[in-house]
Amino acid sequence: MLMIQLCLEILSDPHRRAAMRDSRDLLVLTVATQETDGFRRFLRSAKHFNYTIRVLGKGETWKGGDYMSPPGGGQKVRLLKSALEDIQEENKVILFVDSYDVIFSSGPKELLKKFQQAKHRVVFSAETLIWPDRHLEDKHPHVREGKRFLGAGGFIGYAPNLKQMLSDWSGADSDSDQLFFTKIYINPEKRKSINITLDNKCRLFQNLHGALDEVMLKFEDGRVRARNVLYDTLPVIVHGNGPTKINYLGNYIPNLWMFETGCTICNEDLRPLSGLQSEYPVVVIGIFIQQPTPFVTVFFERLLNLKYPKNRLRLFIYNQEYHHEPHVRTFLEYHESEYQGVKLIGPEEDIDPETSRDIGFDMCREDIDCVYFFSIDVDVVLKNKDTLRILIELNKPFIAPMMSKPGRLWTNFWGALSADGYYARSEDYVDIVQGRRVGLWNVPYVSNIFLIKADTLRTDLKDPDLFESETLDADMAFCSKVRDKGVFMFVTNMHTFGRVLSTENYQTNHLHNDLWQIFENPVEWEERYIHENYSKVLKDGLIEMPCPDVYWFPVFTDVACKHLIEEMEHFGQWSGGGNVDKRIQGGYENVPTIDIHMNQVGYDKEWHKFLLDYVAPVTEKMYPGYFTRFDLAFVVRYKPDEQPALSPHHDASTFTINIALNQVGVDYQGGGCRFLRYNCSVTAPRRGWALMHPGRLTHYHEGLPTVEGVRYISVSFVDP
């Protein structure tokens, strides 16, 4: 255990004047029975300002109770009392502070100066809220301005006075240190004899409990520190007692992130993976499917594309949804053998989500080769193929890549907690989400995706019920227990990693339900269904004109075409191709086709959205002056033995959008469109390309015969 003392105690001249002049008069004592992330943060800040630190209780078992509720903390008093017995200098000043939730915001010189200005021999931190015994409230001295109640998490005083204060201590390790010091302070005789006061305006100490809105970051002259905006003071020591934003402040103080330099610690203690092959650490990837989720097939495609040796990966897959069994089964059928091992829990096993996550952790804990557990929910869109490598190289016990939802400020982390332990927005949240502040951020909550070291799971997080709670959701319960164990959760936004899907309105009553996601998940929908070269249509003029005033441009991917065809065939209610058609206004069709209307499959709103977003910009450029208003939209099927062709006709539109859904020469032979006035034919339509042409007046046209196979097109009438 790396319990280190930053510096040896430097002896003071016993004849030095009481007015201190340098930091050698000061010794910092703290209690830390184990090395936690919070303790390392404390040491980092102390080292930054060159404090002399002596750690008490190293290697002891903590018996001091729970800091969040009485009794507790008596062990600290015992250790402090014992340590003071060895200090003989009359003018030695002792600062006693907690360590797991404390950071220094300034150095010894300022601390000693402010202590001297307090004109008392012992100064305690102060709080707005009384704790642990509210019945003692009336016995506290009233103050004209500032905080009235004593906080035991930090105090400073001359060694003789502290010895006097602790002389009566005979309590148990589990007794309350807060109550012990409070009773001394509210006793007028003892308060006067020891010469105790409180730091009412937070000039030395800032307790965050009950003071969340009082404290802000102050960036000035290349320094970062805490500022109490209520009293306009700059506390030297920040103590994050209770549910607080100490994580937020500790991301900056002292000088961990500044506007001038950005993140100053992001490249420390890295674990490079470059040059490794078979020696890559073994990772168990936990995949969790807990609800119907769009684009699950795409999720597994991205999992396969991770740049990490698959023979160093083991998969734990939990699927609660019967709807997704085919997706999981197909993935494993083709790729299970590529991985070092796979464990699958399906919906038929009826295991609850909380238990499944504990089982996933156990798969890593019990495997001596497992070095990391990478947890990822199926609604995560993992765009960055290097994500796993990046997280491992950052070398944190618990780290998550920042994920967001497009167009929203939602992310997979919370920047702060409210006083009751729920969501609160930290002051830097928007800047982090929007990339104006980039770095590593210690946060109180993460979800959806994270990486944990196996050693952390086997030690600090070894409990079997990390996700169980009678009052909290599983994710909040887990993060609460991680915080309580002193494990820091980090999130990084130093790279773009991906996003999280919206699952709120996902329906599973269609064959290809992802087609309906154009409203809920438009970015993912576009990546799945819009042609990769569509952006070049307007930007680079990727528009062809095979016939006069006929325009041709790419719009759909092969997957989009395939899904539309399969959706229509799955619905199966093709029209008979007769003139009587009750689906249209008037009930009569001059030029009937074998077709299915978009509104028949409940896709009219989604199709209209597609046309407005991806087709209207093209039509308005090529046919300026026309208001783009879509009405009739349908998919047409041509078969040699059904309806192979379409006789010459005008469309009931100002202009028409015709998208080829399958491939000539592969799926069918023949087909195409001939414009009679120009004697011009398009006989090799490209799958996914839209053919746009005038409808009513000039472009009299016919559908050429399909002589083999089946041809599918989607047709939309504009300005009917």
C-alpha positions in Angstrom: 0.0 0.0 0.0 1.4 3.3 -1.1 0.9 5.2 2.2 3.5 7.9 1.9 4.5 10.8 3.9 5.3 13.7 1.6 7.9 15.3 3.8 9.6 14.6 7.1 8.5 16.9 9.9 10.8 19.8 10.3 11.6 20.8 13.8 10.9 24.4 14.8 12.9 26.8 16.9 11.2 26.8 20.4 12.0 30.5 20.8 10.5 31.7 17.6 7.9 34.4 18.1 4.2 33.3 18.1 3.6 35.3 14.9 4.5 32.6 12.3 6.7 33.5 9.4 7.1 30.4 7.3 5.5 27.0 6.7 7.9 25.1 8.9 5.7 26.1 11.8 2.9 24.0 10.3 2.3 20.3 10.4 -0.7 18.7 8.7 -2.1 15.6 10.3 -4.7 13.4 8.7 -6.1 10.0 9.1 -6.2 7.5 6.2 -6.4 3.8 6.9 -6.4 2.9 3.2 -5.3 4.5 0.0 -8.3 5.6 -2.0 -8.7 7.8 -5.0 -9.8 10.6 -2.6 -6.6 10.2 -0.6 -4.5 10.4 -3.7 -6.3 13.5 -4.7 -5.6 15.0 -1.2 -1.9 14.1 -1.5 -1.7 15.6 -4.9 -3.0 18.9 -3.8 -0.8 18.9 -0.7 2.3 18.2 -2.7 1.4 21.0 -5.1 1.6 23.5 -2.3 4.4 21.8 -0.4 2.5 21.0 2.8 4.2 18.8 5.3 1.9 15.8 5.8 1.9 13.1 8.4 -0.6 10.3 7.8 -2.1 8.6 10.9 -3.7 5.1 11.0 -1.8 3.6 8.1 -2.7 -0.1 7.9 -5.3 0.0 10.6 -8.8 -1.4 10.2 -11.2 1.5 10.1 -13.6 1.2 13.1 -14.8 4.8 13.1 -18.2 4.2 11.8 -20.0 5.7 8.9 -19.1 9.3 8.1 -22.7 10.0 6.9 -24.5 9.3 10.2 -23.6 9.2 13.9 -21.8 7.7 15.7 -18.5 7.7 14.0 -15.0 9.3 13.8 -13.8 8.5 17.2 -10.9 6.6 15.8 -9.6 9.9 14.3 -9.6 11.5 17.8 -7.7 8.6 19.3 -5.0 8.7 16.6 -4.7 12.5 16.8 -4.4 12.5 20.6 -1.6 9.9 20.4 0.2 11.8 17.7 0.1 15.0 19.7 1.9 13.4 22.6 5.1 13.3 20.5 5.0 17.0 19.6 6.7 19.2 22.1 7.2 22.5 20.3 5.0 25.2 21.9 4.6 27.2 18.7 4.0 24.2 16.4 0.7 24.7 14.6 -1.2 21.6 13.7 -3.8 21.4 10.9 -6.0 18.4 11.3 -8.2 17.6 8.3 -9.9 14.6 6.7 -8.2 13.3 3.6 -10.6 11.3 1.5 -12.8 14.3 0.6 -10.4 17.3 1.2 -8.3 19.3 -1.3 -6.0 22.3 -0.7 -6.8 25.4 -2.7 -3.8 27.4 -1.5 -0.6 27.1 0.4 0.7 27.1 4.0 1.8 30.7 3.9 -1.8 32.0 3.3 -3.2 29.4 5.7 -0.9 30.6 8.6 -1.6 34.2 7.8 -5.4 33.7 8.0 -5.0 31.6 11.2 -3.0 34.4 12.8 -5.6 36.9 11.8 -8.3 34.9 13.5 -6.6 35.8 16.8 -7.5 32.5 18.5 -5.5 29.5 19.5 -7.8 27.0 17.8 -10.0 27.6 14.7 -12.6 25.0 13.6 -14.4 24.9 10.3 -18.0 26.1 10.3 -21.2 24.9 8.9 -24.7 26.2 8.3 -26.3 22.9 9.4 -26.0 21.4 12.9 -25.1 17.8 13.1 -25.4 15.2 14.7 -27.6 16.5 17.6 -30.0 19.2 16.7 -31.1 19.6 20.3 -27.8 21.4 20.9 -28.6 24.2 18.5 -29.6 26.8 21.1 -26.4 26.3 23.0 -24.2 27.4 20.1 -23.0 31.0 20.4 -24.8 33.4 18.0 -22.8 35.1 15.3 -23.5 38.4 13.7 -22.7 37.1 10.3 -21.6 33.8 8.9 -21.9 30.1 9.8 -22.8 29.3 13.4 -22.1 25.5 13.8 -18.9 23.6 14.3 -17.6 21.2 11.7 -15.1 18.6 12.9 -13.7 17.8 9.4 -11.0 20.4 9.7 -9.4 22.6 12.5 -6.1 24.3 13.1 -4.5 25.2 16.3 -1.4 25.3 18.5 -0.2 21.9 19.7 -0.6 22.7 23.4 -4.1 23.9 22.9 -5.1 20.9 20.9 -3.6 18.6 23.6 -5.7 20.4 26.2 -8.8 20.0 24.0 -8.2 16.3 23.6 -7.2 15.6 27.2 -10.7 14.4 28.2 -11.1 12.0 25.3 -11.7 8.4 26.4 -14.3 7.4 23.9 -14.5 4.4 21.6 -13.4 4.4 18.0 -17.0 4.3 16.9 -18.1 7.4 19.0 -18.8 10.7 17.2 -15.9 13.1 16.9 -18.3 15.8 15.8 -20.3 15.4 19.0 -17.2 15.4 21.1 -15.8 18.6 19.7 -19.3 20.3 19.6 -19.8 19.7 23.3 -16.4 21.3 24.0 -17.2 24.3 21.8 -20.7 25.0 23.4 -19.2 24.8 26.9 -18.3 28.5 27.5 -15.6 27.7 30.0 -13.8 25.2 27.8 -14.2 27.4 24.7 -12.6 30.3 26.5 -9.9 28.2 28.2 -8.8 26.5 25.0 -9.5 29.7 23.1 -11.6 28.2 20.3 -13.4 30.0 17.5 -15.1 29.1 14.3 -14.1 30.1 10.8 -17.5 31.7 10.3 -16.9 33.2 6.8 -14.9 30.3 5.3 -11.6 32.1 5.1 -9.7 29.0 6.0 -12.1 26.1 5.6 -15.0 25.5 3.3 -17.4 22.8 4.2 -19.6 22.0 1.2 -22.4 20.3 3.1 -25.4 22.6 3.0 -23.4 25.1 1.0 -23.6 23.8 -2.6 -24.5 27.2 -4.1 -22.0 29.2 -2.1 -18.9 27.9 -3.8 -17.7 28.6 -7.3 -14.4 28.2 -9.1 -12.2 31.3 -9.5 -9.8 31.4 -12.5 -7.3 34.1 -12.1 -3.6 34.7 -13.0 -3.0 31.1 -14.0 -4.5 29.7 -10.8 -7.7 27.9 -9.9 -9.2 28.0 -6.5 -12.5 27.9 -4.7 -14.4 31.2 -3.9 -17.2 31.5 -1.4 -19.5 34.0 -3.2 -21.7 34.5 -0.1 -18.9 36.0 2.0 -16.5 36.8 -0.9 -13.7 34.8 0.6 -11.1 32.4 -0.8 -11.0 29.3 1.4 -7.6 27.5 1.7 -9.1 24.1 2.4 -12.2 22.6 0.7 -14.0 19.8 2.5 -16.6 17.8 0.6 -18.6 16.4 3.5 -22.0 15.0 2.6 -23.4 14.7 -0.9 -21.4 17.5 -2.6 -19.7 18.8 -5.6 -16.2 18.1 -4.3 -15.6 16.0 -7.4 -16.4 19.0 -9.6 -14.0 21.3 -7.7 -11.4 18.6 -7.5 -11.3 18.5 -11.3 -9.7 21.9 -11.3 -8.1 22.6 -8.0 -5.2 23.0 -7.7 -4.5 23.9 -11.4 -5.5 20.5 -12.8 -7.4 22.2 -15.6 -7.0 25.8 -16.6 -8.1 27.8 -19.6 -4.5 28.6 -20.5 -3.2 25.0 -20.4 -6.3 22.7 -20.5 -5.9 19.4 -18.7 -2.5 19.2 -16.9 -2.8 15.6 -15.7 -4.4 13.8 -18.6 -1.2 12.3 -19.8 0.0 11.1 -16.4 0.3 7.4 -15.4 -0.7 6.1 -18.8 -0.6 2.4 -19.8 0.6 2.4 -23.5 -0.7 -0.6 -25.6 1.4 0.2 -28.7 3.6 -2.6 -29.8 1.6 -5.3 -27.9 -0.2 -8.1 -29.6 -0.9 -11.3 -27.6 0.1 -9.5 -24.5 -2.9 -7.2 -24.7 -4.8 -7.4 -21.3 -7.8 -9.7 -21.3 -11.1 -7.9 -21.2 -14.5 -9.2 -20.5 -17.0 -7.2 -22.4 -20.5 -7.2 -20.8 -23.3 -6.5 -23.3 -26.7 -5.7 -21.7 -30.0 -5.8 -23.6 -32.7 -4.8 -21.2 -35.4 -3.4 -23.4 -36.4 -3.2 -27.1 -33.7 -1.1 -28.8 -33.3 0.1 -32.3 -30.3 -0.7 -34.5 -29.2 -3.8 -32.5 -27.7 -5.3 -35.7 -25.6 -2.1 -36.1 -24.5 -2.4 -32.5 -23.0 -5.8 -33.1 -21.4 -4.6 -36.3 -19.6 -1.9 -34.4 -18.6 -4.3 -31.7 -16.9 -6.4 -34.3 -15.0 -3.4 -35.6 -13.4 -2.6 -32.3 -9.6 -2.4 -32.8 -8.6 -4.9 -30.2 -7.5 -8.5 -30.6 -10.6 -10.7 -30.4 -8.6 -13.5 -28.9 -8.1 -11.3 -25.8 -11.8 -10.6 -25.5 -14.4 -12.6 -23.7 -18.1 -11.8 -24.1 -20.8 -11.8 -21.5 -24.2 -11.2 -23.2 -27.4 -10.6 -21.3 -30.5 -10.4 -23.4 -33.9 -9.8 -21.7 -35.8 -9.4 -24.9 -37.2 -12.2 -27.0 -37.5 -9.6 -29.8 -33.7 -9.4 -30.0 -32.9 -13.1 -29.9 -32.5 -13.4 -33.7 -30.0 -10.5 -33.6 -27.9 -12.1 -30.9 -28.2 -15.6 -32.4 -27.0 -14.3 -35.9 -24.1 -12.5 -34.4 -22.9 -15.6 -32.4 -23.5 -17.9 -35.3 -21.0 -16.1 -37.4 -18.6 -14.7 -34.9 -18.6 -16.6 -31.6 -15.5 -18.6 -32.6 -13.5 -15.4 -33.0 -13.6 -14.5 -29.3 -11.8 -16.2 -26.4 -15.1 -17.2 -24.8 -18.8 -16.3 -24.7 -21.4 -16.6 -22.0 -25.0 -15.9 -22.9 -28.0 -15.3 -20.7 -31.2 -15.3 -22.6 -34.8 -14.2 -21.8 -35.8 -17.8 -21.1 -33.5 -17.9 -18.0 -35.6 -15.1 -16.4 -32.7 -13.4 -14.6 -33.4 -9.8 -13.5 -31.2 -7.0 -14.9 -29.5 -6.2 -11.6 -28.5 -9.8 -11.0 -27.2 -10.1 -14.6 -24.8 -7.2 -14.1 -23.4 -8.8 -10.9 -23.0 -12.1 -12.8 -21.1 -10.2 -15.5 -18.7 -8.8 -12.9 -18.3 -12.3 -11.4 -17.2 -13.6 -14.8 -14.3 -11.2 -14.6 -13.6 -11.5 -10.9 -13.3 -15.3 -11.0 -11.1 -15.3 -14.1 -7.5 -14.9 -13.0 -6.6 -13.7 -16.6 -9.3 -10.9 -16.6 -7.7 -7.5 -16.3 -10.7 -5.3 -17.2 -14.5 -5.4 -17.4 -16.0 -3.3 -20.2 -19.7 -2.7 -19.7 -21.8 -1.5 -22.6 -25.5 -1.3 -23.0 -27.0 -2.1 -26.4 -28.3 1.5 -26.8 -24.7 2.8 -27.1 -23.6 3.7 -30.6 -19.9 3.1 -30.3 -18.5 5.1 -33.3 -14.8 5.2 -32.2 -13.1 1.9 -33.0 -10.3 2.7 -30.6 -12.5 3.3 -27.6 -11.4 0.3 -25.6 -7.7 1.0 -26.3 -8.1 4.6 -25.3 -9.8 3.8 -22.0 -7.2 1.2 -21.1 -4.3 3.5 -21.8 -5.8 6.2 -19.5 -5.2 3.7 -16.7 -7.9 4.6 -14.3 -9.7 2.1 -12.0 -13.1 3.3 -13.4 -13.5 5.3 -16.5 -16.2 6.0 -19.1 -16.2 7.6 -22.5 -18.5 10.6 -22.7 -21.6 9.8 -24.8 -24.4 12.2 -25.7 -27.7 12.2 -27.5 -27.7 14.3 -30.8 -29.3 17.7 -30.4 -29.7 17.4 -26.7 -27.6 18.1 -23.6 -28.2 14.6 -22.3 -25.0 12.6 -21.6 -24.1 9.4 -19.8 -22.7 11.3 -16.8 -23.8 13.7 -14.1 -21.6 16.6 -13.3 -22.8 17.0 -9.7 -25.3 15.7 -7.2 -28.2 17.5 -5.5 -28.3 17.7 -1.7 -30.5 14.5 -1.7 -28.1 12.6 -3.9 -29.9 13.0 -7.3 -29.0 14.8 -10.5 -27.6 18.3 -10.4 -26.0 20.2 -13.3 -22.4 21.2 -12.5 -21.3 24.7 -13.6 -19.0 23.2 -16.3 -21.5 20.6 -17.6 -22.5 22.4 -20.8 -18.9 23.3 -21.6 -17.8 19.7 -21.2 -20.7 18.3 -23.3 -20.1 20.9 -26.0 -16.3 20.3 -26.0 -15.2 23.7 -24.8 -13.5 22.0 -21.8 -11.7 18.8 -22.7 -10.0 16.4 -20.2 -10.6 13.8 -17.6 -13.5 14.5 -15.2 -14.2 12.9 -11.9 -18.0 12.7 -11.7 -20.5 11.2 -9.3 -22.5 9.2 -11.8 -22.0 7.4 -15.1 -24.2 5.0 -17.1 -24.5 3.0 -20.3 -20.8 2.4 -20.8 -17.7 2.2 -18.6 -14.4 0.3 -18.0 -13.4 -1.1 -14.6 -10.2 -2.7 -13.6 -10.6 -6.3 -12.5 -8.5 -5.6 -9.4 -11.1 -2.9 -8.3 -13.9 -5.4 -8.8 -12.0 -7.9 -6.6 -11.3 -5.5 -3.8 -13.2 -2.2 -3.4 -16.2 -3.4 -5.4 -16.3 -7.1 -4.4 -19.8 -6.9 -2.9 -22.3 -9.2 -4.7 -25.2 -6.7 -4.8 -23.8 -3.5 -6.2 -26.9 -2.8 -8.2 -29.5 -3.6 -5.6 -31.5 -0.9 -3.7 -34.9 -0.6 -2.2 -35.2 3.1 -3.2 -32.8 3.7 -6.1 -32.7 2.6 -9.7 -30.0 0.1 -10.5 -27.7 2.6 -12.1 -28.0 5.1 -9.3 -27.6 2.4 -6.7 -24.4 1.2 -8.4 -22.9 4.6 -8.6 -23.8 5.4 -5.0 -22.0 2.3 -3.8 -19.0 3.0 -6.0 -18.8 6.5 -4.4 -19.2 5.1 -0.9 -16.3 2.7 -1.6 -14.1 5.7 -2.4 -13.6 4.7 -6.1 -13.5 7.7 -8.4 -15.6 7.5 -11.6 -13.9 9.4 -14.4 -15.4 10.4 -17.8 -13.3 11.5 -20.7 -14.2 13.8 -23.6 -10.8 13.9 -25.1 -12.0 12.0 -28.1 -15.4 11.6 -29.9 -16.7 8.2 -28.9 -20.3 8.0 -30.1 -23.7 8.5 -28.8 -26.7 6.9 -27.0 -29.9 6.0 -28.7 -33.3 7.1 -27.7 -35.4 4.0 -26.9 -38.5 5.7 -25.4 -40.9 5.2 -28.3 -39.4 2.2 -30.1 -42.1 -0.1 -31.4 -41.6 -3.7 -32.4 -44.7 -4.4 -34.5 -43.0 -4.2 -37.9 -40.5 -6.4 -39.6 -37.8 -3.8 -39.8 -38.7 -1.5 -37.0 -35.5 0.6 -37.4 -37.1 2.2 -40.5 -39.5 4.0 -38.2 -36.7 5.7 -36.2 -36.3 8.8 -38.4 -37.9 11.0 -35.7 -36.4 9.4 -32.6 -32.9 8.7 -33.8 -32.4 10.7 -37.0 -28.6 10.6 -36.9 -28.5 6.8 -36.7 -31.3 6.5 -39.2 -29.4 8.6 -41.7 -26.2 6.6 -41.2 -28.1 3.4 -41.8 -30.4 4.4 -44.6 -29.1 7.4 -46.5 -26.6 6.8 -49.3 -23.0 7.5 -48.4 -22.7 9.9 -51.3 -25.9 11.8 -50.7 -24.0 14.8 -49.2 -22.3 15.3 -52.5 -25.6 15.8 -54.3 -25.9 19.5 -53.4 -22.4 20.1 -52.2 -20.5 18.7 -55.2 -23.3 18.6 -57.8 -23.6 14.8 -57.9 -26.7 15.0 -60.0 -27.0 13.4 -63.4 -29.4 14.3 -66.2 -30.0 11.1 -68.3 -32.9 12.8 -70.2 -34.0 16.4 -70.6 -35.2 17.8 -67.3 -34.8 14.3 -65.7 -32.5 14.3 -62.7 -30.8 11.3 -61.1 -29.1 11.3 -57.7 -28.2 8.8 -54.9 -30.4 8.8 -51.8 -30.8 5.3 -50.3 -28.4 2.7 -49.0 -28.7 -0.9 -50.2 -30.0 -1.7 -46.6 -32.8 0.9 -46.9 -33.9 -0.6 -50.3 -33.8 -4.1 -48.9 -35.7 -3.2 -45.8 -38.4 -1.4 -47.7 -39.0 -4.3 -50.1 -39.1 -6.8 -47.2 -41.4 -4.6 -45.2 -43.9 -4.4 -48.1 -43.7 -8.1 -48.9 -44.1 -8.9 -45.2 -47.3 -6.7 -45.2 -48.3 -8.5 -48.3 -51.5 -6.6 -49.2 -50.6 -5.6 -52.7 -53.3 -3.9 -54.7 -55.0 -5.8 -57.6 -53.9 -3.3 -60.2 -57.5 -2.4 -61.2 -58.9 1.1 -61.9 -61.2 1.1 -58.9 -59.0 2.0 -55.9 -60.7 3.1 -52.7 -57.4 4.1 -51.2 -57.3 7.3 -53.2 -59.5 10.3 -53.4 -62.3 9.7 -55.9 -61.8 6.0 -55.8 -60.6 5.7 -59.4 -57.0 5.3 -60.7 -56.4 6.0 -64.4 -53.0 4.3 -64.4 -53.2 1.5 -61.9 -50.2 -0.4 -60.6 -49.6 -3.4 -58.3 -48.6 -1.4 -55.2 -48.8 -0.8 -51.5 -49.3 2.8 -50.2 -47.0 4.0 -47.4 -49.9 4.8 -45.2 -51.1 1.2 -45.4 -48.0 0.1 -43.4 -48.1 3.2 -41.2 -45.1 4.8 -42.8 -46.6 7.9 -44.3 -45.4 10.4 -41.6 -41.9 8.9 -41.7 -41.8 8.9 -45.5 -43.0 12.5 -45.6 -40.2 13.4 -43.2 -37.7 11.6 -45.4 -38.9 13.5 -48.5 -38.8 16.9 -46.8 -35.3 16.3 -45.4 -33.5 14.6 -48.2 -35.5 15.1 -51.4 -37.1 18.5 -51.1 -33.7 20.3 -51.1 -32.9 18.7 -54.4 -36.3 19.4 -56.0 -36.2 23.0 -54.9 -32.8 23.5 -56.5 -33.6 21.7 -59.8 -37.2 23.1 -60.1 -37.0 26.5 -58.4 -40.2 28.2 -57.6 -42.2 25.1 -56.7 -43.4 24.6 -53.2 -42.5 21.0 -52.3 -45.7 19.4 -51.1 -45.9 15.6 -51.1 -49.1 13.6 -51.3 -49.3 10.1 -52.7 -46.4 7.7 -52.0 -46.3 4.0 -52.7 -44.1 1.0 -53.6 -44.7 -0.6 -57.0 -44.0 -4.2 -57.9 -43.4 -5.4 -61.4 -43.4 -9.1 -62.3 -43.6 -10.8 -65.7 -46.6 -12.8 -64.7 -48.4 -10.1 -62.8 -47.8 -6.6 -64.1 -44.6 -6.4 -66.1 -44.9 -2.9 -67.5 -46.9 0.3 -67.4 -48.5 1.9 -70.4 -47.7 5.5 -71.5 -49.2 8.1 -69.1 -48.8 11.3 -67.3 -48.4 11.3 -63.5 -50.9 13.0 -61.3 -48.1 15.3 -60.1 -46.1 18.4 -61.0 -43.1 16.2 -60.7 -42.4 12.7 -59.5 -39.8 11.0 -57.4 -39.0 7.4 -58.5 -36.5 5.4 -56.4 -35.1 2.1 -57.6 -35.2 -0.4 -54.8 -33.4 -3.3 -56.3 -30.8 -4.0 -58.9 -31.3 -4.7 -62.6 -29.3 -7.6 -63.9 -29.2 -9.2 -60.5 -32.8 -9.1 -59.1 -34.6 -8.7 -62.4 -34.1 -8.3 -66.2 -35.6 -5.6 -68.3 -37.6 -2.7 -66.8 -36.8 1.0 -66.8 -38.5 4.2 -67.8 -39.0 5.7 -71.3 -39.9 9.3 -71.9 -41.8 9.2 -75.2 -41.5 12.9 -76.2 -37.7 12.8 -76.0 -37.4 9.1 -77.1 -35.1 8.8 -74.1 -34.9 5.8 -71.8 -33.4 5.0 -68.4 -32.9 1.3 -68.7 -30.3 0.6 -66.0 -31.6 2.3 -62.9 -29.2 2.2 -59.9 -30.4 0.8 -56.7 -31.0 3.6 -54.2 -30.9 6.4 -56.7 -33.9 8.7 -57.2 -35.1 9.6 -60.7 -36.9 12.9 -60.6 -39.0 14.1 -63.6 -42.0 16.4 -64.4 -45.3 14.6 -64.2 -48.3 16.2 -65.8 -47.4 18.0 -69.0 -44.1 17.4 -70.7 -42.8 14.0 -69.6 -45.2 11.5 -71.0 -43.6 8.2 -70.1 -44.0 4.4 -69.8 -42.7 1.6 -67.6 -40.7 -0.8 -69.8 -41.4 -4.5 -69.4 -39.8 -6.5 -66.7 -39.0 -9.8 -68.4 -37.5 -11.8 -65.5 -37.4 -11.6 -61.7 -39.2 -8.9 -59.7 -38.6 -5.1 -59.9 -39.5 -2.8 -57.1 -39.6 1.0 -57.1 -40.9 3.6 -54.7 -42.9 6.5 -56.2 -43.8 9.8 -54.6 -46.0 12.5 -56.3 -45.0 16.1 -55.6 -47.5 19.0 -55.8 -50.4 16.8 -57.0 
